[in-house]
Amino acid sequence: MKISEIRELSTPDLLERIDTEKSMIVRLKLNHAISPLDNPQKIKVARRTIARLNTELRKRELEKKSNS
C-alpha cells in the first residue's frame, strides 16, 4: 500500500486497516511456522504496511494537538 493511498483513508478506515493487517500478519506467521510460505517477504511487507499506517495515524494525532 502506497503512502498516497494511506493518506486518502479516513481515520476510522486507518484503524480498521491496521486491525486487518495485524490479523493477516498473525495468520502468515502461523502458516509459515507450519509449512514454509512460497514468498516469506509477505510478512516483511505486512509489517512495513502496519508501520506506515501507524505513522500516518500518529501524524494526524499530532496535527490535531497542534491545531487545538
N, C-alpha and C positions, 0 to 999 in steps of 0.2 A: 504494500500500500504506500503510495507516494505522499509526501508532505502536503502537496496541494489538495489531494483528496481528503486528507485528515482535517485540514483547515476548513473545508466546506461542511464538515459534520457539526451538528449541534452538540451541546454539552451532554444531554441525555443519551444521544447516539454514541458519543465517545465512551461513556461509561458502559453502555451495552456492548459495544465493540470490544472493550477491554475484557469484560467477563467472557465473551465468546472466545477471544484469543487465548485467555488463560485456560479455559476448559480444553481447547484444541491442543495446547502445548502439553497438558497433562496426558491427554489421550495419545499424542505422538510419543511421549516418553514411555508410556506403558507398552504401546505396540513395539517400540524399539527394544525394550527390555525382553520381550517375549521372542520376537524374531526381528532381525535387522531390517530397517527400513530400506527401501530402494534408494531414497535420497535423504540421508540424515541431515542435510543442510536445511531441511524444512523446519527443524527445531530451532536452528540459529535464526532463520528468517522470522519465525514467530516471536522469538524473544526480542528481536530488534523492533518488530512492529509494535509490541507491547510498550517498549521503551519510547517509541515515537508518540504513541497515543498518550502515555503518561506525561511526556514533556509538553505536549500541546495543552493538556488539561491543567498542568501546573502554570503554564504561561497565562492561561485565561484567568486562573485564580489570582495571580499576581497583578494582572491588568485591572481586575475588578477591585482589588485592595487599593491600588494606586489611584483609581478614579474616585474612590469613596472619600 
